[in-house]
Amino acid sequence: MKTSRKKIFDSLASYMRAGKLPLMICLLPFFINNKQGMELFRERLDLSIQGTLKRKYYNRLVDTNYQSPMLKKISSDQNIWFMWLQGIENAPKLCQTNFLYLQNEFGDAVHLLTAKNIFSYVDIPNFIKDKWSRGIISNTHFSDIIRVQLLSTYGGTWIDATTFVNSSFLKQLDDFCLPQTFKPGRNGHALPVSSWFMNSPKDNTYIKRVRDLLFSYWKTNNRLIDYFLLHHFLIIVSEEMDHYLDNIYPLDNSMPHYPMLLMKQKVLAENDFNLFLTTYKVMKFTYKVENEIEDTNYNNLIVTMKLWSDYES
């Protein structure tokens, strides 16, 4: 409950920084009474923020001199990008287990990114490095910057540390892909996309344009207009490019969260975890547990993932 309240207050603070206080004052009395109302309230503000970004960036010319040279000699575009800035030895057990699973399945194609080696893979503008070092750009939003630059430069698959991807699915995937909410659930949503899993060939025009807008934003701003800035640009660029995201490999955004939501509610059996690992293409988890049930489930999930990985190999 405390986490949910914090998310709400963080969202409200973000909307205020985005200059949406008058709109908030007008709308809040109509939506504050329940959880569903707050979700509708956030959706309306998200649409307003997206409108603000569209007016500034949609089909506008921006600096495009952000392409990084390939600093590593990587011949394959089937790369898997996995980042934990503090080093994998300092990552939560879930993230460590996920990394070892990927490494076991894909070997040298898996690239572990840390604060010590990031800039040996890609270059980014000095103004972004400076703002990251000063804390203006958070680690979370720095990872957004790094993922689009890596995919633009080398291609491959970005996998968040808490995202499990079935190796059979990943080995067959060669199209551009990211998770989306599809109709009818998509209707009315400002941000029906996620970035915790992204697959792209190198030099992809769409990703390069998203990167250019993201970099241009940080060149002239010292405040984050919205936590989901990258997602806004993913939608804006798709609309620029004749609804690009409507024509990519369809990966559902809602079902990958189902195991995580179920793990909050009841203790699951080993068979449940085996079923998840064998039937889901992609699953999104969290290492931030809120209760004893979740803690038990994640410990059991980690054990099952280790056993399953050994079996698969």
Secondary structure, 3 states (H helix, E strand, C coil): CHHHHHHHHHHHHHHHHCCCHHHHHHHHHHHCCCHHHHHHHHHHHHHHHHHHHHHHHCCCCCCCCCCCCCCCCCCCCCCEEEECCCCHHHCCHHHHHHHHHHHHHHHHHEEEECCCCHHHCCCCCHHHHHHHHCCCCCHHHHHHHHHHHHHHHCCEEEECCCEEECHHHHHHCCCCECEECCCCCCCCCCCCECCCEEEECCCCHHHHHHHHHHHHHHHHCCCCCCCCHHHHHHHHHHHHCCCHHHHCCCEECCHHHHHHHHHCCCCCCHHHHHHHHHHCCEEECCCCCCCHHHHHHHHHHHHHHHHHHHHHC
